[in-house]
Amino acid sequence: MEENDWRLWDDSDCFRNEKFYFRKYKKSSERWDHEHCNFCWARISEYDDELNEGYCTVKDELWVCPQCFNDFKEKFNWEVVDDINLDKKIVMIHLKGVSKKY
């Protein structure tokens, strides 16, 4: 990966040290049927002709396609969490009063 990769933008460092889990995309509503990779803008959705899974932050704030994740994981020190860790985070988020379901 080059330092001037077209997928990087000025604020890309704000995603440093994030934790991700690999998941299949499920639309959150009838009006919101896809996400985009935050780097290459590939569509991630339930549609057959698009990516159907990717890496997502625990709070579902950031989606990264598998290619970009592999390209940038070392640069940004990303970590993949397993289902056990994810379950613990969901409980912690719930206990803090966050109502969004993860």
N, C-alpha and C positions, 0 to 999 in steps of 0.2 A: 504494500500500500504506500502510495506517495503522500507526502505531507500536504500537497496542494490538491488532493483528491477532490473531484467536483462534488462529492456527496457531503463533504464537511462544510460547516458554516461557522460564522463568528462565535456563536454561543454554544457550539457543540460540547465544549468542556463542562457545561452545566450537567451533563449526564455521566460525569466521571463517578466511579465507584458505585454505580447502581446495581441492584440485585434484580435478576430476571427469572422468569420461569417460562418453559416452552409450552405453548398451549395451542389448541385448535381454536380458531375464531368462532365465536357465537355472537350473532347480532344482538345488540342490547335493546333495540326497539324496531318497529316497522319503519320508522323514519331514518334510522341510523344503521345502515347495512354493511358498512365496511370501515376499515382503518387504513392508514398509509404507513409504510415504513418511514420513520422520521429522518432517514438519510437519503434513500434513493426514490422515495415516493411510490414504490410498488404498492398496489392495492392488495389488502389482506381481507378476505371475505369468505362467505359460504359458497360463492359461485364456483362452478367447475373450472372455468377458464382463468381463475385468479389464484393467488396463493391462499391456502386455507389455514395455515398455521404459521406461527412465528414466535419470537421472544417478546415478552411483555413484562413491564414492571409490575410489582405486586399490586400497586394501586391502579393499574390499567391506564397509566398516564402516557406511556411511551411504548410504541410498537416498533420492533426492528425485524426486518426479514432475515431469514437464515444466512444469506450471503453477506449482508452488511454486518450482522452480528459476528460472524467468523472473521471478517476483515478488520473490525474495530475493537473486538473484545480485549485485546492486550493494550491497545492505545488508551482505552478508557477504564481499564481495570474492572471489567464487568464480571459478575459472578452469577452462575446459574444455581438457583436454590431448588431443592427437591420438594416433593409433595409434603413431607413431614414438616419442613421449615415453613412452607407456605401455609399449612394449617395453623401453625402457631401464630404466624403473622395475622391471619384472619381473626383469630380469637383476640389478639391484642388490639387490633383495629376496632373490633366490636366492643371491647371493654372501654375503649376511649370514647365511645359514643358516636362513632361514624356509622351512618345508616346505610351507606352504599354496600351492596352485596358484591363480594369478590369471588 
